[in-house]
Amino acid sequence: MYVVESKGGAIVCMLLSLLFLGTWPALLTLLERRGRFPQHTYLDYTFTNLLAAVIIAFTFGEIGTSSMGIPNFLPQLSQDNWPSVLFAMSGGVVLSIGNLTTQYAWAFVGLSVTEVVSSSITVVIGTTLNYYLDDKINKAEILFPGVGCFLIAVCLGSAVHASNAADNKAKLDSYSNDSKDGIRTNSITGSKQAYTKRVGINDAEKGVASVEKAKFGTALFLIDLEKRRAIKIFGKSAIIGLALTFFAGVCFSLFSPAFNLSTNDQWHTLKDGVPHLSVYTAFFYFSVSCFVVAMILNLIFLYRPVLNAPKSSLKAYLNDWNGRGWALLAGLLCGFGNGLQFMGGQAAGYAAADAVQALPLVSTFWGIILFGEYRRSSRKTYTFLVGMLFMFVVAVGILMASSGNRK
């Protein structure tokens, strides 16, 4: 079994995890904005998320010879370690519920704010729990100022959303008033996006008009997005999105401490002589429970959708290949990202490994580049956004600096 032991190796795992965990939400958001049913996307994602855990277990978990003290993955499956297995599976349950919740929160408050607020709550609660579970191997005088920075980021994230929502409302109100006055009727062409998606030469020769999209951040863009997306949000209270985001953050704050308990048995639930679960075995059970919960909930949501998501069926899901490749890729990225986070946490402390909750830095980048979030917003919104991201960068650096070495 391959074990990450050095602080340098742990940091590499954290950085890779940060990249993967910050990218997969952007892929799911992209599909929802293109109109793909969220239930279909999450079901696809769930299969490859479990596949990533299986790959990790049969590679890193089976490297080298097994021993009684440090058994490989397969020998541990038959050991009497059910207390630790249940901790691992409970972590998978709360993560699955949290991920499912954020899929709907992204539609209401945007990718950037959802990831910032939920990740910050994760750090404030989860990192504190992990610090005490890990017998204080991280430096408290460094760790907790970092937690404080994450807490400030939560407040700034809420302010960003409130300000951006006000900006969007002003754009839509202005557009509606202008349309009533007849001003917009002849000026829509001038409001088209700077980049255009034109049809091929053959179509042009047949007289097919070029296809253009509205500029990012304009009222036309917001209206067009609402028509295309799977989850309709116009007329819905912003409180719904923030409530979903905070609930997801609480779920995320519990999965890492539960995983910590499964691999280190701080509460001494295992019988004498039974080795602790390896990070790979625990991650396998963790992912199995995550898979089961996601399958059950999403199969129910196919027929009884929530938050105005479209109704579907199992047959419609099986026949829906539009965007399936991106959803499958998202599952792999999330699975490997979680696995790398746990590998780093086992070496340097799970409190320090929560630095990967800086994933909103990556998600915000994708949100601005792919989805045009915050384009043409007010100076107030930009000020809050810059402050939020700055506090995130500071918090991540501090948390990584608090890394320790597990005995």
PyMOL commands that set and color helices and strands:
alter all, ss='L'
color gray80, all
select helices_A, chain A and resi 7-33+38-62+73-76+82-109+111-133+140-180+189-191+201-205+219-228+238-264+279-303+314-319+324-348+350-371+379-401
alter helices_A, ss='H'
color red, helices_A
deselect
rebuild
show_as cartoon
